[in-house]
Amino acid sequence: MASKALVLLAPGFEDLEAITTIDILRRGGIQVEVAALHEDEVTGSRGTTVVADTNLTLLDESRVFDAIVLPGGQPGANNLAADKRVLKRLQDQSVAGRWIGAICAAPKVLATANLLKGRRITHFPGALDANEAQGAEVTDEAVVVDGNLVTARGPGVAMDFALALVEQLAGRETRDAVESKLAR
């Protein structure tokens, strides 16, 4: 059975990170469900409007996803961090040991959910200060996989971030097959 991923979009999400990640996950055979916070239409920081599959008001809280993915961007990451439903889902996902992906400014959401302590992460430069990082080991690597957490620096590595998620959810062979068709 194919893995399922929930991609959460808030107003002001980073367009490139969201669209690239959704596309690459789907190419990898992952069943992707895109959820906006409130309305089904949500606009990114660069003006791209996405019609989400659902929104968090309608999404059953008991639904389980193999991965929850957070694109960054501002004010998108701040909007995700301010939503208690998002924080609860992330905490539940972490406790269950299921995958969480956060790129660019989105590790700030993980910090708000108190999920960074003792973790190795990366994020967009300046997105988190030392206090917000909660003792996480912050690197300047493009993509970091630590346990059930995948983090990435920003839009320039969105494809690498998405491919890392495909590898975790569907295996190295699937990742390689997807990447081979991207003319990289």
Kinemage of the C-alpha trace (Angstrom):
@kinemage 1
@onewidth
@group {chain A} dominant
@subgroup {mainchain}
@vectorlist {calphas} color= white
{ca met a 1} P 0.000 0.000 0.000
{ca ala a 2} L 1.290 3.467 -0.888
{ca ser a 3} L 2.452 5.785 1.855
{ca lys a 4} L 0.277 8.783 2.647
{ca ala a 5} L 1.566 12.305 3.186
{ca leu a 6} L -0.248 15.369 4.458
{ca val a 7} L 1.142 18.673 3.182
{ca leu a 8} L -0.055 21.611 5.272
{ca leu a 9} L -0.384 25.000 3.587
{ca ala a 10} L -0.932 28.301 5.349
{ca pro a 11} L -1.310 31.719 3.724
{ca gly a 12} L 2.152 32.911 2.728
{ca phe a 13} L 3.667 29.433 2.172
{ca glu a 14} L 6.805 29.304 0.010
{ca asp a 15} L 5.421 28.484 -3.436
{ca leu a 16} L 8.478 26.678 -4.803
{ca glu a 17} L 8.854 24.468 -1.730
{ca ala a 18} L 5.200 23.456 -1.635
{ca ile a 19} L 4.627 22.760 -5.327
{ca thr a 20} L 7.958 20.995 -5.846
{ca thr a 21} L 7.474 18.787 -2.796
{ca ile a 22} L 3.896 17.843 -3.705
{ca asp a 23} L 4.960 17.022 -7.273
{ca ile a 24} L 8.002 14.918 -6.330
{ca leu a 25} L 6.092 13.001 -3.650
{ca arg a 26} L 3.376 12.140 -6.176
{ca arg a 27} L 5.988 11.060 -8.731
{ca gly a 28} L 7.250 8.700 -6.028
{ca gly a 29} L 3.835 7.080 -5.684
{ca ile a 30} L 3.050 8.772 -2.385
{ca gln a 31} L -0.635 9.568 -1.856
{ca val a 32} L -0.507 13.287 -1.099
{ca glu a 33} L -3.319 15.169 0.567
{ca val a 34} L -2.955 18.944 0.650
{ca ala a 35} L -4.709 20.698 3.526
{ca ala a 36} L -5.094 24.424 4.031
{ca leu a 37} L -5.646 25.848 7.487
{ca his a 38} L -9.121 27.291 6.927
{ca glu a 39} L -10.296 27.927 3.372
{ca asp a 40} L -9.621 25.447 0.582
{ca glu a 41} L -7.856 28.114 -1.492
{ca val a 42} L -4.564 29.357 -0.100
{ca thr a 43} L -2.082 31.795 -1.630
{ca gly a 44} L 1.671 31.505 -1.317
{ca ser a 45} L 4.214 34.216 -0.626
{ca arg a 46} L 4.899 34.620 -4.367
{ca gly a 47} L 1.232 34.815 -5.358
{ca thr a 48} L 0.503 31.238 -6.424
{ca thr a 49} L -2.996 30.198 -5.360
{ca val a 50} L -3.495 26.505 -4.622
{ca val a 51} L -6.837 24.763 -4.263
{ca ala a 52} L -6.218 22.340 -1.412
{ca asp a 53} L -7.832 18.924 -1.215
{ca thr a 54} L -9.287 19.834 2.175
{ca asn a 55} L -8.746 22.119 5.136
{ca leu a 56} L -7.961 21.406 8.773
{ca thr a 57} L -11.494 22.265 9.825
{ca leu a 58} L -12.826 19.386 7.698
{ca leu a 59} L -9.929 16.935 8.108
{ca asp a 60} L -10.718 14.212 10.634
{ca glu a 61} L -8.292 14.520 13.558
{ca ser a 62} L -7.961 10.739 13.765
{ca arg a 63} L -6.629 10.413 10.190
{ca val a 64} L -3.124 8.953 10.194
{ca phe a 65} L -0.461 9.938 7.669
{ca asp a 66} L 2.941 8.352 7.179
{ca ala a 67} L 4.369 11.859 6.835
{ca ile a 68} L 3.342 15.408 7.599
{ca val a 69} L 5.168 17.962 5.477
{ca leu a 70} L 5.538 21.670 6.194
{ca pro a 71} L 6.671 24.057 3.469
{ca gly a 72} L 8.323 27.198 4.799
{ca gly a 73} L 7.999 30.771 3.638
{ca gln a 74} L 6.762 33.780 5.503
{ca pro a 75} L 4.281 34.475 6.814
{ca gly a 76} L 3.328 30.846 6.074
{ca ala a 77} L 5.546 29.257 8.722
{ca asn a 78} L 4.367 31.739 11.352
{ca asn a 79} L 0.751 31.002 10.408
{ca leu a 80} L 1.339 27.252 10.824
{ca ala a 81} L 3.084 27.811 14.170
{ca ala a 82} L 0.134 29.865 15.435
{ca asp a 83} L -2.404 27.089 14.748
{ca lys a 84} L -2.946 24.757 17.720
{ca arg a 85} L -4.372 22.032 15.448
{ca val a 86} L -1.108 21.941 13.486
{ca leu a 87} L 0.967 21.740 16.666
{ca lys a 88} L -1.181 18.902 18.048
{ca arg a 89} L -0.942 16.912 14.800
{ca leu a 90} L 2.840 17.325 14.788
{ca gln a 91} L 3.163 16.268 18.418
{ca asp a 92} L 1.003 13.192 17.799
{ca gln a 93} L 3.006 12.375 14.651
{ca ser a 94} L 6.271 12.633 16.566
{ca val a 95} L 5.081 10.495 19.488
{ca ala a 96} L 3.997 7.815 17.000
{ca gly a 97} L 7.422 7.915 15.336
{ca arg a 98} L 5.979 8.809 11.947
{ca trp a 99} L 7.783 11.100 9.491
{ca ile a 100} L 7.791 14.890 9.674
{ca gly a 101} L 9.325 17.103 6.999
{ca ala a 102} L 10.031 20.816 7.455
{ca ile a 103} L 11.864 23.092 5.039
{ca cys a 104} L 13.119 26.686 5.172
{ca ala a 105} L 11.361 28.572 7.993
{ca ala a 106} L 9.103 25.610 8.880
{ca pro a 107} L 11.425 24.199 11.576
{ca lys a 108} L 10.123 27.184 13.559
{ca val a 109} L 6.783 25.335 13.660
{ca leu a 110} L 8.564 22.293 15.099
{ca ala a 111} L 10.168 24.543 17.721
{ca thr a 112} L 6.754 25.912 18.689
{ca ala a 113} L 5.552 22.300 19.050
{ca asn a 114} L 8.602 21.549 21.262
{ca leu a 115} L 9.936 18.895 18.891
{ca leu a 116} L 13.550 20.008 18.365
{ca lys a 117} L 15.360 19.177 21.594
{ca gly a 118} L 18.221 16.783 20.932
{ca arg a 119} L 17.562 16.704 17.182
{ca arg a 120} L 19.942 17.448 14.322
{ca ile a 121} L 18.347 19.924 11.904
{ca thr a 122} L 18.897 22.551 9.260
{ca his a 123} L 16.781 25.598 8.383
{ca phe a 124} L 16.797 28.832 6.418
{ca pro a 125} L 19.527 31.127 7.781
{ca gly a 126} L 18.062 33.300 10.519
{ca ala a 127} L 14.759 31.414 10.735
{ca leu a 128} L 15.529 30.259 14.294
{ca asp a 129} L 17.708 31.843 16.936
{ca ala a 130} L 19.596 29.744 19.498
{ca asn a 131} L 16.788 29.959 22.067
{ca glu a 132} L 14.138 28.927 19.547
{ca ala a 133} L 16.264 25.971 18.407
{ca gln a 134} L 15.765 24.400 21.873
{ca gly a 135} L 19.149 22.731 21.975
{ca ala a 136} L 18.902 21.193 18.526
{ca glu a 137} L 22.181 20.689 16.698
{ca val a 138} L 21.778 23.127 13.808
{ca thr a 139} L 23.875 22.449 10.696
{ca asp a 140} L 24.240 24.317 7.427
{ca glu a 141} L 23.703 21.143 5.383
{ca ala a 142} L 21.159 21.292 2.572
{ca val a 143} L 19.041 18.398 3.875
{ca val a 144} L 19.247 16.573 7.210
{ca val a 145} L 17.540 13.294 8.110
{ca asp a 146} L 17.506 12.620 11.854
{ca gly a 147} L 15.322 9.784 13.080
{ca asn a 148} L 11.803 10.485 11.820
{ca leu a 149} L 12.600 14.117 10.929
{ca val a 150} L 13.662 15.545 7.555
{ca thr a 151} L 14.655 19.224 7.442
{ca ala a 152} L 16.039 21.382 4.638
{ca arg a 153} L 17.473 24.885 4.241
{ca gly a 154} L 15.185 26.527 1.710
{ca pro a 155} L 13.692 26.789 -1.764
{ca gly a 156} L 16.996 26.106 -3.518
{ca val a 157} L 17.021 22.557 -2.151
{ca ala a 158} L 13.288 21.819 -2.369
{ca met a 159} L 13.831 19.005 -4.862
{ca asp a 160} L 16.480 17.380 -2.649
{ca phe a 161} L 14.136 17.714 0.343
{ca ala a 162} L 11.297 16.052 -1.543
{ca leu a 163} L 13.560 13.269 -2.824
{ca ala a 164} L 14.755 12.605 0.738
{ca leu a 165} L 11.121 12.240 1.795
{ca val a 166} L 10.442 9.857 -1.105
{ca glu a 167} L 13.431 7.773 -0.026
{ca gln a 168} L 12.158 7.531 3.549
{ca leu a 169} L 8.590 6.706 2.515
{ca ala a 170} L 9.113 4.526 -0.570
{ca gly a 171} L 12.758 3.425 -0.523
{ca arg a 172} L 16.012 4.269 -2.271
{ca glu a 173} L 15.050 2.477 -5.482
{ca thr a 174} L 11.926 4.631 -5.874
{ca arg a 175} L 13.895 7.792 -5.092
{ca asp a 176} L 16.481 6.878 -7.732
{ca ala a 177} L 13.762 6.116 -10.295
{ca val a 178} L 12.081 9.482 -9.683
{ca glu a 179} L 15.377 11.365 -9.772
{ca ser a 180} L 16.499 9.664 -12.996
{ca lys a 181} L 13.519 11.175 -14.821
{ca leu a 182} L 14.233 14.736 -13.678
{ca ala a 183} L 17.230 15.370 -15.971
{ca arg a 184} L 19.359 16.574 -13.055
